[in-house]
């Protein structure tokens, strides 16, 4: 082949490679946009459910914006080789991004955070003493307040139980070291240690749920598994929406207390 023909062939090859790479990039962008459009309703659904549990001054649009960023992050980081559906993985990332946005707002007063810690301690102390799941009256008695005051505290604590699944887990006694995140453990990992940690976390959550009262378990089941609103849960159980909200906050604080124990080892 003459030098001129060889040069022409090389130029054609370079043009073909460049075109192929550009086409791949455009195809990737199209796929990304298609996934964002497909799962945008999921972002809106999670944002609206989350908005029901936070003060009214928190904008749903802000949560949706954060959720879209979480969805984009999920698209970039999803590994099809793992035994988890994209929708499940994306849900973790979307919710985690929204919770991180709420944390950055720092919208919960320090006094309420202290009260929540007091409730958590009261829950664990009451249940150790009674040897059974603590009812709201037991927790109020442990805190040394009447039931109405306790319910008012629960109302102020609405949303405080939110924990980002992307928050790094801490190694006890080793600040700065982390084995991963809640979402990472729930997704399961490629190595045996991550599988063990994931199984341990899932078992801890399952055990914690089993310690809840039957009423609390029913609220969680209807709200999270049947996708009913708090108002709809109240209608099913014959209770007011505000009472369901109290029960919901209380049982999540119980779970939060147990997961904090898990994180502490």
C-alpha positions, 0 to 999 in steps of 0.5 A: 500500500502506498504511503498516501493510501496508508495515510488516507486509511489511517485518517478514515479509521480515526474519523470512524473511531471519533464518530463511534465514541461520539455516538456512544456518548450521545447514546449514554446521554440519551439513556441517562435522560430516559432513566431520569424521565422514567424514575422522576415519578419515584422522586416525586413520590418519595419527596411527597411522603417525606414532606408529610413528616417534616415542618411545612416550611420545608419545600417539596420542590427542594426535596425533589431537586435533591432527589433528582441529584440522588437519582443521577448519582444512582444511574452513575454508580449502579452496578448491574452485577449486584443482586439488587434491582435498580429501582431499589438502589435508586430509592436508597440514593434518592431518599439519602440525597433528600435526607442529606439536604434536610441535614444541611438545612439543620432545621431541627432545634438543639432543644428538640434533639436533646429531647429525642435523645431523652426519649431514646434513653427512656425507651431502652430503659423502660423496655429493659425494666418491663421486659416487653415493648414499651407503650407511650404511657411507659415512656412518659412515666420513665421520662417523668412527664404526663402523657399529653406532654410526651405526645407534644414532644413527639409532635415536635420531634416529627422528622427527627428520626430521619437518618441518611442511608448514605451516612458513613458507619463508624468503627467504635474506638476508631474515629475517621474509619468507616466500613461503608454506609447503611445503603452499601450494607443493605445492597450487599457487597462483593466480599464476604465481610460486606455480606456478613455486615449486610446480613447483620444489619438486616437481622438487627432491623428485623429484630428491632421491628419484632420488638415493636407493639402490634399497633406500631408494626401495623402502622409501619406495614400499612405506611411502608408496605401498603403505601398508604398515607398517614391519614389513610392508615388512621382510617384503616385503624380507626384513629386520627391522623395526628395519633397515627403520626405520634405512633409512627414517630414513636416506633421510628424512634425505637428503631433509631435507638436500636440502630444507634446501638448497632452502630456503636457495636 
